[in-house]
Amino acid sequence: MRLAGRVQALPPYLFAEISRKIAAKRAEGVRIITFAIGDPDIPTPAHILAELHRAADDPANHRYPESEGLPELRQAIADWYERRFEVRFDPQRETLPLIGSKEGIAHVALCLIDPGDIALVPDPAYPVYEIGTMFAGGSCYRLPLTPEREWLPDLEAIPEDVVSRAKVLWLNYPNNPTGAVAPLEFFEKVVWWAKRHDIAVCHDNPYCDVAYDGYRPVSIFQVPGAKEVAVEFNSWSKIYNMTGWRIGMVVGNPVLVDALMRVKSNIDSGIPQAIQRMAIAAVYGPQECVDEHNRIYQRRRDRMVEVLRGIGLEVEPPKASLYVWAKLPDGVTSGEFAARLIEECGVVVTPGRGYGEHGEGYIRLSVTTPDDELEEGLERLRRWGGLRG
Ligand SMILES: *Cc1c(COP(=O)(O)O)cnc(C)c1O
């Protein structure tokens, strides 16, 4: 079999070594506790599941869905954005449901990137921005995110010849993996800059309602005129604990939304309609679950920060997202540190290097580990005591 270059170019599985170590520990009979996965542990709320049960019995939902989604779902997306951010979208032209936002994030590269084009991608970042670009034949120019700049990219530092070949800028706040947030003034600068250089902006915002201490994340569309250059990806996954059902959305620039709809209509046949009905129920149903989940995550976050500081890591409690991003002592790589935690504590964390070069020196822990396991994992770290001494 002679595979295509794009498959051969896929990066080696960074966590292969870690997976091998986990398997070896399990074989020894060790109960592994993982903080590595950003996937809500709390089930989908009952009122949303009730809608799935009802919709499953309706034969209208047994047939091919339309690629562009039910009109009621597109209306629900527009209504949700208006309620949450006071911004308006034309449901028919400016919203599109996705089979989970990851799918749209990967496919939108096919709408923007020709071979030889550049995508501006933060480093560290969710890996799909880079892989989608590579599949479309483009290349990435990585924008370092550093604590000195509060994990925001420096657009003015991008060389002119790179800017002139760049077609799209990727952003993600609240951020995975760093937990950083961006103020509206940052997005104002981004929109101005993108218009000046005729570069599309794709903002990935799945954590806009996963926030703590009263903080309210923003949408890029709170910047007037953002629709001229931007789309925003969003999702029911993290807000309503619906990762397993696969439903997300994109909103914004009608030319790009239409292009993505046309690409997708040639690849997939839409989202199962019963799942679209769940998403509609989530938008119009009771919203108390969102705050309830955030209270649980916030408590876990605080426990985690306390223990990580106790073992000598530098960490700020994130204002939003599901992640605690902890700085390792100088000279320790994230891969080595993660391997030692498995070996010596049976605890799994994600090495920051997996999100890019600038993620090196950090580890990511997710607050989606159930309380009893979380306490057990933290107790093991406390007893282990860290690298000092
Ligand atoms: C979880 C996540 C997504 C994907 O969410 P789905 O809608 O479940 O595909 C997208 N971007 C980031 C940064 C995420 O962390």
Ligand as a Chemical Component Dictionary entry (heavy atoms), coordinates in Angstrom:
data_LIG
# 
_chem_comp.id                   LIG 
_chem_comp.type                 NON-POLYMER 
_chem_comp.pdbx_formal_charge   0 
_chem_comp.three_letter_code    LIG 
# 
loop_
_chem_comp_atom.comp_id 
_chem_comp_atom.atom_id 
_chem_comp_atom.alt_atom_id 
_chem_comp_atom.type_symbol 
_chem_comp_atom.charge 
_chem_comp_atom.model_Cartn_x 
_chem_comp_atom.model_Cartn_y 
_chem_comp_atom.model_Cartn_z 
_chem_comp_atom.pdbx_ordinal 
LIG C1 C1 C 0 -13.150 20.343 22.791 1  
LIG C2 C2 C 0 -12.629 21.314 21.791 2  
LIG C3 C3 C 0 -13.200 21.427 20.514 3  
LIG C4 C4 C 0 -14.109 20.406 19.890 4  
LIG O1 O1 O 0 -15.329 20.264 20.339 5  
LIG P1 P1 P 0 -16.388 19.367 19.588 6  
LIG O2 O2 O 0 -17.493 20.325 19.288 7  
LIG O3 O3 O 0 -16.741 18.305 20.551 8  
LIG O4 O4 O 0 -15.806 18.802 18.319 9  
LIG C5 C5 C 0 -12.741 22.426 19.674 10 
LIG N1 N1 N 0 -11.758 23.236 20.042 11 
LIG C6 C6 C 0 -11.171 23.145 21.234 12 
LIG C7 C7 C 0 -10.076 24.073 21.569 13 
LIG C8 C8 C 0 -11.574 22.166 22.152 14 
LIG O5 O5 O 0 -10.931 22.063 23.309 15 
# 
loop_
_chem_comp_bond.comp_id 
_chem_comp_bond.atom_id_1 
_chem_comp_bond.atom_id_2 
_chem_comp_bond.value_order 
_chem_comp_bond.pdbx_ordinal 
LIG C1 C2 SING 1  
LIG C2 C3 SING 2  
LIG C2 C8 DOUB 3  
LIG C3 C4 SING 4  
LIG C3 C5 DOUB 5  
LIG C4 O1 SING 6  
LIG O1 P1 SING 7  
LIG P1 O2 DOUB 8  
LIG P1 O3 SING 9  
LIG P1 O4 SING 10 
LIG C5 N1 SING 11 
LIG N1 C6 DOUB 12 
LIG C6 C7 SING 13 
LIG C6 C8 SING 14 
LIG C8 O5 SING 15 
# 
